Amino acid sequence: MKSPSAFAQARTALRLHAREAAVISAGTAILYMLLWMIGILIECRTFSLTAALLLPSPIRFSDLLLPLLLIGAASVLSLYRNRVDAQIGEMTGVLTECDLGFLACNSRFWLWWRRMAVHLLANTLLLLAFVPSVTLLSAAILTLQLAAAVGDATLHLILLLHLLMGAVMLLVLPLRIWCAMAAVPLCYLKQPHRSVWTVWHYAMLCTKGICGKLLQNRLRCAACILFPGYWFSAYPQLLATEMLLCSQNSENILPQI
């Protein structure tokens, strides 16, 4: 399935559920705004505690709470995305009656904490994927500082060029992880009883060979958000197109439940 055809199929499917798609977009915008406001409020409230705890000036008390805040945000988003992804899968026909029935038979709490575990794993791997590139970039900065302290810096500049090239090329790793995260909703909803690593393994397989299509689709939907008449339907259309692309690509990958 080519990206334009998946895009057209998603648009056709969502046209029959325009009200539900608008609710998904509005709910997503409100949820992210609330999380952003709560984060700012916590930072303002904890600013005075930095001096009380005698922390160094670059470190704030809110920085120490950052891991807990990220886990809390992931918990809220996992609960919300469980419902949204199930709606998108039902609208597009990706989720069958057996899939929806199996999801309905499980408790929301069980589905929520398993989805949160997958969400945390995916975001952790995304952050770790930046480590090689950041390491080479730090080495490049150190090389540049050493080059300024020597007379003949030809070798240093050659090394600096290679380090910068390596840092840019290694950005492919987080880009690949980011694309694989598009298949997490499909793989999780199809196999919620699987282990976290198994779901992530399926997500990597489902996006193999279609990363270019996923990036093209995300750029298209990002452009649609800029137009006021399309921003309500752009986000659901992004989710629906990604689910259709991953579903078609995973027909011979995902085992039957």
N, C-alpha and C positions, 0 to 999 in steps of 0.2 A: 504494500500500500504506500503510495507516495504521500508526501506531506500535504499537498493541496487537496487531494481527495479526502484524507482524514480530516482536514480543516473543514471541508465542505460537509462531510458527514456530521461532524460535531455541530456545525451551525444549523443544519437541518433538524438534528435531534433536539437542540436547545430551543429552536423556534417554537416547538410544541409545548415547551415548558418555560416560557419567557418570564413568567412571574416568579417561579422557583429560582431561575438563574439570577434574577435581580435581587432576590432575598439573599442568595449566597454571596453576591458581590457586596451588598450593603452590610451584611453580617460580618464578612471578613474585614471590611474597612473599619467598622466600629470596634471589632475585637482588637485589631492592631493598634488603633488609636488609644484604647483603654490600657493596653499593655504598655504603650509608650508613656502615657500620662502617669501610670502607676510607677514606672521606672524613674521618671523625673521626680515624682513626689518622694519616693524612698531616698533618692540621692540628696534632695534638699533637707529631708529630715535627719539624715545621718551625717550631714556635713559638719555639724557642731560636735559630733562624737570623735572626729578625727583628732582634734586637739586634746580632747579628754583622754584618749588612749595613747597619747604621745607617739603617734605614728609619724614616719617621715613625711615630709611635705608632698612628694610625688604620689604617696599612697593615701587613699581615702578609705573610710570605713565601708563605703558602698562598694569599693573594689573588692573587699574581702567577702562581701555578700554576693558578688557577681555569679559564682557557680550556682548558688541556691536560687538566684533570680532566673538564671537560664533554665534550670530544671523545672522551676515553677511555670515559666512561660511554655516550656515544652509540654508540660502536663495539660495546660489549658488548650493549647493548639492541638494536641493529640485527641482530646475529647471532642473538639469541634470538627477536626478533619475526618474523624471516623464517620460522622453523620454526613458531612459534605461529600466525601468520596463515595459513600454508598449511594447517595442521591445521583451523583454523576454517572456512576456505573449502571444504575437502573435506567436513567434517561437514555444513555447511549446503547443499552442492550448488552454491554460487556458482561455484566453480572447476570447470571441465569437465575431461574427460580430456585434451583438447588442452592446456589450461592447465597441468595437472600434469605432462604429458609434456614440455612446453617447459621448465618449471622444472627437471625432472630432468635434462634434457640439458645444462644450464649448470652450471658449477662453482660450488661454494659460495662461493669467494672472490670471484668476479665478482658474484654476487648480493649478497654481503655489502657490498662497498664501494659498490655502486650504491645499495643501501638506506640505507647510512650517509650518502651524499651527499644523498638526499632528506630523511632525518631531520634533518640539520643545516640544510638550507635551510628546512624548515618551522619549526624552532625559532628560527632567526634572524629569519624574517619575523614570528614571534609576538612576539619581543622588540622588534623595530622598530615593531610596531603599537602598542606602549605609549608610544612617544616623543611623539606629539602630545598625548596626555592628560597625560603627566608634564610636558611643557613648559607647558601651560596651568595645571596645578596649581602649578608653580613660579612662574609669573607671578602667580597668585592670592595666593601667600604673600608675594611681593614687594609686591603692591598693599596687602595687609593691613598690612605693616610701614610703608609710606608713609602709609597712612591714620592710623596712630597718631601720626604726627609732624606732622600738620596740624590746623588748627582745625576747619574745615568739611570733613568727609570724605564728603559725600553722593555726589559723583561717584566717589570711590574705592570706596565700598561698592556702587554700581551696577555698576561695572566688575568688582569682585570677584564679584558674583553671576553676571554673564555668563560670567566665566572658569570658575567652578565648574560652571555648567551645560554649558559647552562641554567641560570635562574629563570630565564624566560621560557626555555623549552620544558622545564619541569612544571610549569603551570598547567601542563596537559593533565597532570595527576588530579588536581582539584576539579578541573573541568570535567574529567571523566566521572568522578564521584558525583558531581552536581547533576550530570545527565542521568546517572544511575538512580538518583533520588526521585526522578520522575516516575519510575516503575514501582516504587515502594507501595503506593496505594493499591495498585492492581495486585501485586504479589502478596500483599498482606491480606487483602479482602478475599482473595482466592484461597489462601493457605494461612488463616489466622492461628491455627493450631501448631504450625511449624515453629521451630526454634528461631531465635532472632538472626543467627548467622545464616540459617537456611533461607530465610526470607531475603536477606541481603544478597546472598549468592544468586538467587533467582532474579533479583533486580539487576544485578550486573549482567546476567545472561540475556535478560529481556531487552536491554538497551544496547547489546552488542551489534554494531553495524548501523545503528540509526541515530547516533549522537548528532550527526550533522542535521538530520531532519528535526530532532528535538530542539536544537539551537535555532534553526530557521523558524520553527513554530513559535518559540519564545520571543524572538525578535519581532515577528509579525504581530503577536498579541501585545507586546510592549508598545508598538506603534499605534495599535488600535486604542490603547488607553489614553493616548494624547488627544483623541477626538471625543468631545463630550457626548455625542450620540452613541458611542460604542463602549464606553468604559464600564457600563453596567453589565454588559455581556462578554467583555474581553476575558476576564478572569475565569468564569465557568467554561468558556470556550477553550481556554488554554488547558485546563484540567481535562476536559472531554477529549481534546485532540491527542494529548499525551497518553491518555488511557487507551484510546483507539489504536494509536501507533504501537504501544507496548503490547497490547493484546494480540494484534496481528503478528507481531514479531515473536511472540512467545507461544504460538500454537503448538510447536513441536518441542517446547522446553519445559513448561510447567506440567508436572504430573497431574493426573486426574485425582480429584478428592474421593 
